[in-house]
Amino acid sequence: MQINGVNVRGVRVDEKTRCAHYNTDRDIIAIKFKCCHTYYPCHLCHEEMADHPAIQWGMDERDQVAILCGGCGTELTINEYMDSRSGSASACPNCHASFNEGCRNHYHLYF
């Protein structure tokens, strides 16, 4: 699937980056995996489709562009994405679309 010119791989990816595993109205980000520099909606899509294990971004790499908002197509750095949280809510700093606040439970899989 192409989102604003960016290729997103995954299982049944829609135009907002939702996939077969995570498909609520707030599941609208894709993560660029460090190991292959490819965007996937989630760790399960990467596990199913990639031919290699995932590698997480390091603490010193949080300035890397690695998040794609499926609402507007804006690419964010890891820091911008992590800083987009206000209290328990998280939203795109560009289009203000709400992100799934439960994604923070999976940060260790990506960052």
C-alpha positions as CSV (number, residue, x, y, z in Angstrom):
1,M,0.0,0.0,0.0
2,Q,1.2,3.5,-0.9
3,I,0.5,6.2,1.7
4,N,1.6,9.7,0.5
5,G,4.2,8.1,-1.7
6,V,5.6,5.8,1.1
7,N,5.3,2.1,0.7
8,V,3.8,0.3,3.7
9,R,4.0,-3.5,3.8
10,G,1.7,-5.7,5.9
11,V,-1.2,-8.0,6.1
12,R,-4.3,-6.4,4.5
13,V,-3.1,-2.8,4.9
14,D,-5.7,-0.2,4.2
15,E,-5.3,3.5,3.2
16,K,-4.9,4.6,6.8
17,T,-2.1,2.0,7.6
18,R,-4.4,-0.3,9.6
19,C,-3.7,-4.0,9.2
20,A,-5.3,-7.4,9.9
21,H,-3.9,-7.3,13.4
22,Y,-4.7,-3.8,14.5
23,N,-7.6,-2.1,12.7
24,T,-9.4,0.3,15.0
25,D,-10.1,3.9,14.0
26,R,-7.0,4.9,16.0
27,D,-4.6,2.3,14.6
28,I,-3.2,4.7,12.0
29,I,0.5,4.6,12.2
30,A,3.2,2.6,10.5
31,I,6.6,2.1,11.9
32,K,9.8,2.0,9.9
33,F,11.8,-1.0,11.1
34,K,15.5,-0.3,11.7
35,C,16.5,-3.7,10.3
36,C,15.1,-3.2,6.8
37,H,14.1,0.5,6.7
38,T,10.6,-0.7,5.6
39,Y,7.3,0.6,7.1
40,Y,5.0,-2.0,8.6
41,P,1.7,-1.3,10.5
42,C,2.9,-3.5,13.4
43,H,5.4,-6.0,14.7
44,L,3.1,-9.0,13.7
45,C,3.1,-7.8,10.1
46,H,6.9,-7.6,10.1
47,E,7.1,-11.0,11.7
48,E,4.8,-12.6,9.0
49,M,6.2,-10.8,6.0
50,A,9.9,-10.1,6.6
51,D,12.6,-12.8,6.1
52,H,14.6,-11.6,9.1
53,P,14.1,-10.8,12.8
54,A,13.3,-7.2,13.9
55,I,15.9,-4.9,15.3
56,Q,14.9,-2.1,17.5
57,W,15.9,1.6,17.2
58,G,18.4,2.6,19.9
59,M,17.9,5.4,22.4
60,D,20.4,7.5,20.6
61,E,18.4,7.2,17.3
62,R,15.2,8.8,18.4
63,D,15.8,11.6,16.0
64,Q,15.3,9.2,13.0
65,V,12.2,9.6,10.9
66,A,10.5,6.2,11.5
67,I,6.7,6.9,12.0
68,L,4.1,7.4,9.3
69,C,0.8,8.9,10.2
70,G,-1.9,7.1,8.2
71,G,-4.3,10.1,8.7
72,C,-2.2,12.6,6.7
73,G,0.9,10.9,5.5
74,T,3.3,12.9,7.6
75,E,6.5,11.2,8.6
76,L,7.6,11.8,12.2
77,T,10.8,11.2,14.1
78,I,10.6,8.7,16.9
79,N,10.8,11.6,19.4
80,E,8.0,13.6,17.7
81,Y,5.8,10.5,17.9
82,M,6.7,9.8,21.5
83,D,6.2,13.5,22.4
84,S,2.8,13.5,20.7
85,R,1.2,12.2,23.8
86,S,-0.6,14.5,26.1
87,G,-1.6,12.6,29.2
88,S,-3.1,9.3,28.1
89,A,-4.0,10.6,24.6
90,S,-1.8,10.6,21.6
91,A,-2.3,12.4,18.3
92,C,-0.5,13.5,15.1
93,P,1.1,16.9,15.6
94,N,0.2,17.7,12.0
95,C,-3.4,16.6,11.4
96,H,-4.4,15.9,15.1
97,A,-5.8,12.5,14.2
98,S,-5.9,10.3,17.4
99,F,-3.4,7.5,17.7
100,N,-4.0,4.3,19.6
101,E,-2.8,5.0,23.2
102,G,-2.2,1.3,23.7
103,C,0.7,1.4,21.2
104,R,3.0,2.6,24.0
105,N,2.7,-1.0,25.4
106,H,4.7,-2.1,22.3
107,Y,7.4,0.6,22.3
108,H,10.0,-2.0,23.4
109,L,9.4,-4.0,20.2
110,Y,10.3,-1.0,18.0
111,F,12.4,1.5,20.0
